[in-house]
Amino acid sequence: MEDKIYLLVKVTVRTSYKHIHDAIAELQSKTEMQISSTKNVKVLKHEIMQLNTRTH
């Protein structure tokens, strides 16, 4: 069976940015993650979903 699951990640940061949205954007573009398959679950694809917190 193939399906999608959503995993939430909690990240605590300290930043010099005035607006947290700038820190979020930077992390989204620079973050790497590793999610490994297990005996019973084969990971087919993963991605960091973009959180659009600002309108330009």
C-alpha positions in Angstrom: 0.0 0.0 0.0 1.3 3.5 -0.8 0.1 6.5 1.2 1.2 9.9 2.5 1.9 10.9 6.1 2.7 14.3 7.5 5.3 14.6 10.2 5.6 17.8 12.2 9.1 19.0 13.3 9.5 21.4 16.3 12.5 23.7 15.9 13.7 26.2 18.6 15.8 29.0 17.1 17.6 32.2 18.1 17.9 34.7 15.3 19.0 38.2 14.6 16.3 38.7 12.1 13.7 41.3 13.0 10.9 39.1 11.6 10.6 35.4 12.3 9.3 34.9 8.8 12.8 35.7 7.4 14.3 33.0 9.6 11.7 30.5 8.5 12.3 31.3 4.9 16.1 30.8 5.4 15.7 27.5 7.2 13.3 26.2 4.5 15.8 26.9 1.8 18.9 25.5 3.6 17.6 22.6 5.7 18.5 19.0 4.9 16.7 16.0 6.5 17.0 12.3 6.5 14.1 9.9 6.9 15.1 6.3 6.6 13.2 3.3 5.6 12.5 0.5 8.1 11.9 -3.2 7.8 8.2 -2.6 7.4 8.1 0.9 5.8 9.9 2.0 2.6 10.3 5.7 2.3 9.7 6.6 -1.4 10.0 10.4 -1.3 10.3 13.2 1.3 10.3 17.0 1.1 10.1 20.0 3.3 6.8 21.7 2.7 7.1 25.4 2.1 5.3 27.5 4.7 4.1 30.7 3.1 3.9 33.1 6.0 4.3 36.4 4.1 2.5 38.0 1.2 4.7 40.1 -1.0 
